[in-house]
Amino acid sequence: MINTTIAKLALQALLGRRRFFLLLAFPVLLIGLVALVTALVDGDAAYEVLPGLGYPLVLPLVAILAASSVLGPEVDDGSIVYLLSKPVNRYGIAISKWLVALGATLVAGALPILVAALITGDSTRATALFVGAVVAGTAYSALFLAISAVTRHAVIASLMFVLVWESLLGNLFTGIAWLSISQWGLRIGHEVSSALPDPANLGYAIVASLVVTVVGAWFAGDRLRSFSLTGDE
């Protein structure tokens, strides 16, 4: 199902766009901010930057940029039709592109959170938050890839999901934790360190994260298959 040629093309598209520099800017600024607060105040104060800013905002923004870069432009300019004219498995295309987006999300999103958390001096909390970021980043990348396959306004739609559903409503209503990707990640990370919140059932968080990841990648492939059938651009 994994097409190395498609994956290489997706990686080239990701690295060759101006979004890539924005992709790198977020983790650099996050690590710099945490290092600055650690130096000026202390590690505990600096750590609060991560669950308050790094994890709920920087991580999904990186996932949005990565997912929209590997698929969105091809949908926008219609060049996806030329790719789909080749005898290539549509689900293989989606999975290959998702793996590239996932890799970028983990490297530019989850890994910087680990580095920033380690700067604060607590390796256990850092590991827990990293585990949560890996889980959430995996689900985010699949979901945003599916959104990129559906609409030409994938970045806006994905931002609305993060800012309104995950952040605004998630902070106002505790029940949304059961339907929040970021909260699922935190719950799984809670198993490493109790410093992280416990917003949902562990089994549910694991299953829900897997479902969103699998369905997101599958839906993207199914959407690509419908492109080839209808000639839609």
C-alpha positions as CSV (number, residue, x, y, z in Angstrom):
1,M,0.0,0.0,0.0
2,I,3.0,2.3,0.5
3,N,4.2,3.9,-2.7
4,T,7.8,5.2,-2.3
5,T,7.6,7.4,-5.4
6,I,4.5,9.1,-4.2
7,A,6.1,9.5,-0.7
8,K,9.2,11.1,-2.2
9,L,7.1,13.5,-4.3
10,A,5.0,14.4,-1.3
11,L,8.2,15.1,0.7
12,Q,9.6,17.2,-2.1
13,A,6.3,19.2,-2.2
14,L,6.5,19.7,1.6
15,L,10.1,20.8,1.6
16,G,9.8,22.9,-1.6
17,R,7.0,25.2,-0.4
18,R,7.2,28.4,1.7
19,R,5.0,26.6,4.3
20,F,8.0,24.5,5.2
21,F,9.8,27.6,6.7
22,L,6.6,28.3,8.7
23,L,6.6,24.7,9.7
24,L,10.1,25.1,11.2
25,A,9.3,28.5,12.7
26,F,6.8,27.1,15.2
27,P,9.0,24.6,17.0
28,V,12.0,27.0,17.0
29,L,9.9,29.7,18.6
30,L,8.4,27.2,21.1
31,I,11.8,25.9,22.2
32,G,13.2,29.5,22.4
33,L,10.3,30.7,24.5
34,V,10.6,27.8,27.0
35,A,14.3,28.3,27.2
36,L,13.9,32.0,27.9
37,V,11.2,31.5,30.6
38,T,13.4,28.8,32.2
39,A,16.3,31.1,32.3
40,L,14.4,34.1,33.6
41,V,12.0,32.4,36.0
42,D,12.2,28.6,36.6
43,G,11.5,25.2,35.0
44,D,8.0,24.9,36.5
45,A,6.8,28.2,35.0
46,A,8.4,27.3,31.7
47,Y,6.7,23.9,31.6
48,E,3.3,25.6,31.8
49,V,4.0,27.1,28.3
50,L,3.8,23.6,26.8
51,P,0.3,22.4,27.9
52,G,-1.0,25.9,27.5
53,L,0.5,26.8,24.1
54,G,2.8,24.1,22.6
55,Y,0.7,21.1,22.8
56,P,-2.8,22.5,22.1
57,L,-1.7,25.0,19.4
58,V,1.7,24.5,17.9
59,L,1.3,20.7,17.5
60,P,-2.0,20.9,15.5
61,L,-0.8,23.9,13.5
62,V,2.2,21.9,12.4
63,A,-0.1,19.0,11.5
64,I,-2.3,21.3,9.5
65,L,0.6,22.7,7.5
66,A,2.1,19.2,6.9
67,A,-1.1,17.6,5.8
68,S,-2.3,20.5,3.6
69,S,1.2,20.7,2.0
70,V,1.3,17.1,0.8
71,L,-2.1,17.0,-0.7
72,G,-3.9,20.3,-0.6
73,P,-2.0,22.1,-3.5
74,E,-2.6,19.2,-5.9
75,V,-6.4,19.4,-5.1
76,D,-6.3,23.2,-5.4
77,D,-4.7,23.4,-8.9
78,G,-6.3,20.3,-10.3
79,S,-3.0,18.5,-10.8
80,I,-4.3,15.6,-8.7
81,V,-6.1,14.5,-11.8
82,Y,-2.9,13.7,-13.5
83,L,-1.6,11.6,-10.6
84,L,-4.9,9.8,-10.5
85,S,-4.7,9.0,-14.2
86,K,-1.9,6.6,-13.4
87,P,-2.6,2.9,-12.4
88,V,-1.8,3.6,-8.7
89,N,-3.8,2.4,-5.8
90,R,-5.7,5.4,-4.4
91,Y,-5.4,4.2,-0.9
92,G,-1.7,3.7,-1.4
93,I,-1.5,7.4,-2.5
94,A,-3.3,8.5,0.6
95,I,-1.3,6.3,3.0
96,S,2.0,7.4,1.4
97,K,1.1,11.1,1.7
98,W,-0.2,10.6,5.3
99,L,3.1,9.0,6.3
100,V,5.0,12.0,5.0
101,A,2.7,14.3,6.8
102,L,2.9,12.2,10.0
103,G,6.7,12.2,9.9
104,A,6.8,16.0,9.5
105,T,4.3,16.4,12.4
106,L,6.3,14.2,14.7
107,V,9.6,15.8,13.8
108,A,8.4,19.5,13.8
109,G,5.6,19.1,16.3
110,A,6.1,16.3,18.8
111,L,9.9,16.2,19.0
112,P,10.2,19.9,19.8
113,I,7.7,19.5,22.6
114,L,9.9,16.8,24.1
115,V,13.0,19.0,23.7
116,A,11.3,22.0,25.2
117,A,9.9,19.9,28.1
118,L,13.4,18.5,28.8
119,I,14.7,22.0,29.1
120,T,12.4,22.6,32.1
121,G,14.3,19.8,33.9
122,D,11.6,17.1,34.4
123,S,12.2,14.1,32.2
124,T,9.2,12.2,33.4
125,R,6.8,15.0,32.5
126,A,8.6,15.5,29.3
127,T,8.2,11.9,28.3
128,A,4.6,11.9,29.2
129,L,3.8,15.0,27.1
130,F,5.8,13.6,24.2
131,V,3.8,10.4,24.3
132,G,0.6,12.5,24.2
133,A,2.0,14.6,21.4
134,V,2.8,11.5,19.3
135,V,-0.7,10.1,19.8
136,A,-2.4,13.4,19.0
137,G,-0.1,14.2,16.2
138,T,-0.8,10.9,14.5
139,A,-4.6,11.4,14.7
140,Y,-4.3,15.0,13.7
141,S,-2.3,14.3,10.6
142,A,-4.8,11.7,9.3
143,L,-7.8,13.9,10.1
144,F,-6.3,17.0,8.3
145,L,-5.3,14.9,5.3
146,A,-8.9,13.8,5.0
147,I,-10.0,17.4,5.2
148,S,-7.5,18.3,2.5
149,A,-9.0,15.7,0.2
150,V,-12.5,17.1,0.7
151,T,-12.1,20.9,0.4
152,R,-9.9,23.5,-1.2
153,H,-10.2,25.4,2.0
154,A,-8.6,22.7,4.1
155,V,-6.4,25.0,6.1
156,I,-9.3,27.2,7.2
157,A,-11.5,24.3,8.0
158,S,-8.8,22.6,10.0
159,L,-8.0,25.8,11.9
160,M,-11.7,26.2,12.7
161,F,-11.7,22.7,14.1
162,V,-8.6,23.4,16.3
163,L,-9.5,26.9,17.5
164,V,-13.2,26.4,18.0
165,W,-13.7,22.7,18.9
166,E,-10.4,21.7,20.4
167,S,-9.5,25.0,22.2
168,L,-12.6,27.2,22.8
169,L,-15.3,24.6,23.4
170,G,-12.9,22.1,24.8
171,N,-12.0,24.6,27.6
172,L,-15.6,25.5,28.2
173,F,-17.2,22.1,28.3
174,T,-15.5,19.1,30.0
175,G,-17.7,16.6,28.1
176,I,-15.9,17.5,24.9
177,A,-12.8,15.8,26.2
178,W,-14.4,12.5,25.0
179,L,-14.4,13.9,21.5
180,S,-11.1,15.8,21.5
181,I,-8.0,14.5,19.9
182,S,-5.7,16.6,22.2
183,Q,-7.5,15.2,25.3
184,W,-7.1,11.6,24.1
185,G,-3.3,12.2,23.8
186,L,-3.1,13.8,27.3
187,R,-5.0,10.8,28.8
188,I,-2.6,8.3,27.3
189,G,0.3,10.4,28.4
190,H,-1.2,10.5,31.9
191,E,-0.1,6.8,32.2
192,V,3.5,8.0,32.1
193,S,3.1,10.9,34.5
194,S,0.1,11.9,36.7
195,A,1.1,15.5,36.1
196,L,-0.9,15.3,32.9
197,P,-4.7,15.5,33.2
198,D,-7.0,12.5,33.2
199,P,-9.9,13.7,31.0
200,A,-11.2,10.4,29.6
201,N,-11.1,6.7,29.9
202,L,-7.8,5.2,28.8
203,G,-9.3,2.4,26.7
204,Y,-11.6,4.8,25.0
205,A,-8.8,7.3,24.3
206,I,-6.7,4.6,22.7
207,V,-9.5,3.2,20.5
208,A,-10.8,6.7,19.6
209,S,-7.3,7.8,18.5
210,L,-6.9,4.6,16.4
211,V,-10.3,5.0,14.8
212,V,-9.7,8.7,13.8
213,T,-6.3,7.7,12.3
214,V,-7.5,4.7,10.3
215,V,-10.8,6.4,9.2
216,G,-9.0,9.6,8.3
217,A,-6.4,7.8,6.1
218,W,-9.1,5.5,4.6
219,F,-11.4,8.5,3.8
220,A,-8.7,10.4,2.1
221,G,-8.0,7.4,-0.1
222,D,-11.7,6.9,-0.8
223,R,-12.1,10.6,-1.7
224,L,-9.2,10.2,-4.2
225,R,-10.9,7.2,-5.6
226,S,-14.0,9.3,-6.2
227,F,-11.9,11.9,-8.0
228,S,-10.9,9.3,-10.6
229,L,-14.4,8.1,-11.0
230,T,-16.1,11.5,-11.5
231,G,-13.3,13.4,-13.1
232,D,-13.8,16.0,-10.3
233,E,-11.0,18.6,-9.8
